């Protein structure tokens, strides 16, 4: 990788787009606007080779991700002892215990990342428009029979608070 490509890679890592990174690295305006994708392809190949040389292969990433699905966390807990003279349980200050529990938050993040890498999960979020929905409160009053309430639902305007 030549010096301009290294400068380009550094500019891309700083957050510049393809054209601006090429300009800042010393490429001509015409080359940056029309053929910047060539530099991008060369730099990506260079990064992939650097990751391979550092030991960050696809197999290493997969192995790490699978280990992440087994993530645990260590939590401290109090040990209670029974005191006959007080007839109650008290914390034993002299003894601290630690237990290992599954870290479901970390496991979920690993699983989500695996799905994203595999293309099985889209990065966009599903949003629901709540302004178009009508909400009803279901209240059964003891003095009313079910036939008095339409389908068992009472609209918010008809709802009463039961003491």
TINU-276842 format. One record per residue (C-alpha): residue number from 1; residue in one letter; x, y, z. Coordinates in nm, 4 decimals. Each point is the difference from the previous one (the first is absolute). Layout:
REM TINU-276842
{site NUM; A; {X; Y; Z}}
...
This chain:
REM TINU-276842
{site 1; X; {0.0000; 0.0000; 0.0000}}
{site 2; X; {0.1508; 0.3316; -0.1033}}
{site 3; X; {0.0074; 0.3184; 0.2085}}
{site 4; X; {-0.3052; 0.1585; -0.1654}}
{site 5; X; {-0.2022; -0.3166; 0.0594}}
{site 6; X; {0.1071; -0.0026; 0.3642}}
{site 7; X; {-0.1053; 0.3652; 0.0351}}
{site 8; X; {-0.3281; -0.0856; -0.1709}}
{site 9; X; {-0.0593; -0.2873; 0.2435}}
{site 10; X; {0.0761; 0.2278; 0.2954}}
{site 11; X; {-0.2430; 0.2641; -0.1310}}
{site 12; X; {-0.2736; -0.2613; -0.0489}}
{site 13; X; {0.0501; -0.1198; 0.3571}}
{site 14; X; {-0.0408; 0.3619; 0.1135}}
{site 15; X; {-0.3448; 0.0004; -0.1593}}
{site 16; X; {0.0547; 0.1712; -0.3357}}
{site 17; X; {-0.1936; -0.1184; -0.3036}}
{site 18; X; {0.1773; -0.1582; -0.2986}}
{site 19; X; {0.0477; 0.3208; -0.2028}}
{site 20; X; {0.1169; 0.2223; 0.2860}}
{site 21; X; {0.2357; -0.2670; 0.1330}}
{site 22; X; {0.1550; -0.0374; -0.3468}}
{site 23; X; {0.0408; 0.3774; -0.0382}}
{site 24; X; {0.1617; 0.0318; 0.3441}}
{site 25; X; {0.2348; -0.2902; -0.0788}}
{site 26; X; {0.1356; 0.1836; -0.3042}}
{site 27; X; {-0.1967; -0.1473; -0.2881}}
{site 28; X; {-0.1161; 0.2328; -0.2783}}
{site 29; X; {-0.3539; 0.1385; -0.0015}}
{site 30; X; {-0.0949; -0.1976; -0.3112}}
{site 31; X; {0.1423; -0.3282; 0.1312}}
{site 32; X; {-0.1645; 0.0514; 0.3423}}
{site 33; X; {-0.3465; 0.0655; -0.1471}}
{site 34; X; {0.0002; -0.2547; -0.2835}}
{site 35; X; {0.2258; -0.2833; 0.1162}}
{site 36; X; {0.0016; 0.0243; 0.3777}}
{site 37; X; {-0.1698; -0.3384; 0.0213}}
{site 38; X; {0.3255; -0.1560; -0.1298}}
{site 39; X; {0.1930; 0.1386; 0.2952}}
{site 40; X; {-0.2736; -0.1226; 0.2326}}
{site 41; X; {0.0248; -0.3522; -0.1424}}
{site 42; X; {0.3795; -0.0050; 0.0324}}
{site 43; X; {-0.0110; 0.1254; 0.3581}}
{site 44; X; {-0.2661; -0.2536; 0.1002}}
{site 45; X; {0.2154; -0.2799; -0.1377}}
{site 46; X; {0.2932; 0.1438; 0.1945}}
{site 47; X; {-0.2054; 0.0101; 0.3213}}
{site 48; X; {-0.1169; -0.3578; -0.0508}}
{site 49; X; {0.3607; -0.1114; -0.0441}}
{site 50; X; {0.1052; 0.1895; 0.3137}}
{site 51; X; {-0.2790; -0.1662; 0.2008}}
{site 52; X; {0.1067; -0.3405; -0.1325}}
{site 53; X; {0.3628; 0.0626; 0.0975}}
{site 54; X; {-0.1101; 0.1085; 0.3482}}
{site 55; X; {-0.1919; -0.3264; 0.0451}}
{site 56; X; {-0.3481; 0.1456; -0.0375}}
{site 57; X; {-0.1222; -0.2574; -0.2495}}
{site 58; X; {-0.3604; -0.0941; -0.0721}}
{site 59; X; {0.0417; -0.3145; 0.2109}}
{site 60; X; {0.1346; 0.2050; 0.2924}}
{site 61; X; {-0.2965; 0.2367; -0.0202}}
{site 62; X; {-0.2481; -0.2892; -0.0132}}
{site 63; X; {0.1692; -0.1744; 0.2946}}
{site 64; X; {-0.0133; 0.3207; 0.2054}}
{site 65; X; {-0.3666; 0.0557; -0.0889}}
{site 66; X; {-0.0947; -0.3545; 0.1016}}
{site 67; X; {0.1834; 0.0426; 0.3312}}
{site 68; X; {-0.1926; 0.3253; 0.0509}}
{site 69; X; {-0.3264; -0.1960; -0.0139}}
{site 70; X; {0.1169; -0.1702; 0.3222}}
{site 71; X; {0.0799; 0.3265; 0.1830}}
{site 72; X; {-0.0346; -0.0052; 0.3785}}
{site 73; X; {0.0354; 0.2625; 0.2683}}
{site 74; X; {0.1226; -0.0369; 0.3556}}
{site 75; X; {-0.2205; 0.1421; 0.2726}}
{site 76; X; {0.0738; 0.0388; 0.3671}}
{site 77; X; {-0.2578; -0.1233; 0.2472}}
{site 78; X; {-0.0468; 0.0151; 0.3733}}
{site 79; X; {0.0128; -0.3135; 0.2128}}
{site 80; X; {-0.2684; -0.0108; 0.2683}}
{site 81; X; {0.0482; -0.1956; 0.3217}}
{site 82; X; {-0.2625; -0.0861; 0.2568}}
{site 83; X; {0.0579; 0.1472; 0.3471}}
{site 84; X; {-0.1753; -0.2025; 0.2681}}
{site 85; X; {0.0279; 0.2699; 0.2641}}
{site 86; X; {-0.1739; 0.2618; -0.2194}}
{site 87; X; {-0.2265; -0.2539; -0.1739}}
{site 88; X; {0.0634; 0.1584; -0.3413}}
{site 89; X; {0.2267; -0.0161; -0.3035}}
{site 90; X; {0.2962; 0.2358; -0.0213}}
{site 91; X; {0.2604; 0.0732; -0.2652}}
{site 92; X; {0.3329; -0.1674; 0.0672}}
{site 93; X; {0.2394; 0.2947; -0.0509}}
{site 94; X; {0.3074; -0.2246; 0.0076}}
{site 95; X; {-0.0991; -0.2001; -0.3077}}
{site 96; X; {-0.0654; 0.1301; -0.3493}}
{site 97; X; {-0.1236; -0.2355; -0.2677}}
{site 98; X; {0.0096; 0.0497; -0.3740}}
{site 99; X; {-0.2236; -0.1814; -0.2441}}
{site 100; X; {0.0114; -0.0168; -0.3770}}
{site 101; X; {-0.3219; 0.0739; -0.1884}}
{site 102; X; {-0.0757; 0.0192; -0.3719}}
{site 103; X; {0.0479; 0.3530; -0.1368}}
{site 104; X; {-0.3104; 0.0161; -0.2174}}
{site 105; X; {0.0660; 0.3577; -0.1135}}
{site 106; X; {0.3448; -0.0872; -0.1380}}
{site 107; X; {-0.1288; -0.3234; -0.1533}}
{site 108; X; {-0.2783; 0.1923; -0.1745}}
{site 109; X; {0.2484; 0.2533; -0.1425}}
{site 110; X; {0.2233; -0.2789; -0.1324}}
{site 111; X; {-0.2995; -0.1749; -0.1568}}
{site 112; X; {-0.1232; 0.3256; -0.1555}}
{site 113; X; {0.3463; 0.0666; -0.1449}}
{site 114; X; {0.0209; -0.3531; -0.1427}}
{site 115; X; {-0.3383; 0.0457; -0.1691}}
{site 116; X; {0.1037; 0.3384; -0.1432}}
{site 117; X; {0.3268; -0.1391; -0.1379}}
{site 118; X; {-0.1868; -0.2941; -0.1524}}
{site 119; X; {-0.2493; 0.2348; -0.1650}}
{site 120; X; {-0.2932; -0.1490; 0.1881}}
{site 121; X; {-0.0795; 0.3175; 0.1936}}
{site 122; X; {-0.0481; 0.3422; -0.1522}}
{site 123; X; {0.1498; 0.3014; 0.1749}}
{site 124; X; {-0.3145; 0.2133; -0.0392}}
{site 125; X; {-0.2551; 0.0096; 0.2769}}
{site 126; X; {-0.3678; -0.0788; -0.0419}}
{site 127; X; {-0.2118; 0.2912; 0.1176}}
{site 128; X; {-0.3718; -0.0073; 0.0665}}
{site 129; X; {-0.2139; 0.3094; -0.0385}}
{site 130; X; {-0.1917; 0.0238; 0.3289}}
{site 131; X; {-0.2088; 0.3014; -0.1079}}
{site 132; X; {-0.2364; -0.2132; -0.2109}}
{site 133; X; {-0.0930; -0.2479; 0.2718}}
{site 134; X; {-0.3066; 0.0152; 0.2216}}
{site 135; X; {0.0364; -0.1233; 0.3544}}
{site 136; X; {-0.2824; -0.1440; 0.2069}}
{site 137; X; {-0.0081; -0.0790; 0.3675}}
{site 138; X; {-0.1726; -0.3215; 0.1020}}
{site 139; X; {-0.1888; 0.0384; 0.3260}}
{site 140; X; {-0.2468; -0.2483; 0.1421}}
{site 141; X; {-0.2368; 0.1605; 0.2447}}
{site 142; X; {-0.1569; -0.2329; 0.2573}}
{site 143; X; {-0.3506; 0.1505; -0.0331}}
{site 144; X; {-0.0030; -0.0256; -0.3813}}
{site 145; X; {-0.0625; -0.3111; -0.1978}}
{site 146; X; {0.2195; -0.0846; -0.2939}}
{site 147; X; {-0.2761; 0.0846; -0.2513}}
{site 148; X; {0.0110; 0.3654; 0.1193}}
{site 149; X; {0.3609; 0.0346; -0.1128}}
{site 150; X; {0.0614; -0.0162; -0.3744}}
{site 151; X; {0.2304; -0.2972; -0.0661}}
{site 152; X; {0.1382; 0.0349; 0.3505}}
{site 153; X; {0.1657; 0.3333; -0.0862}}
{site 154; X; {-0.0764; 0.3449; 0.1315}}
{site 155; X; {0.1414; 0.3026; -0.1791}}
{site 156; X; {0.2106; 0.2466; 0.1991}}
{site 157; X; {-0.2856; 0.2530; -0.0076}}
{site 158; X; {-0.2366; -0.2494; 0.1645}}
{site 159; X; {0.2494; -0.1399; 0.2495}}
{site 160; X; {-0.0594; 0.0587; 0.3706}}
{site 161; X; {0.2432; -0.0467; 0.2841}}
{site 162; X; {-0.1087; -0.2746; 0.2359}}
{site 163; X; {0.0811; 0.0779; 0.3635}}
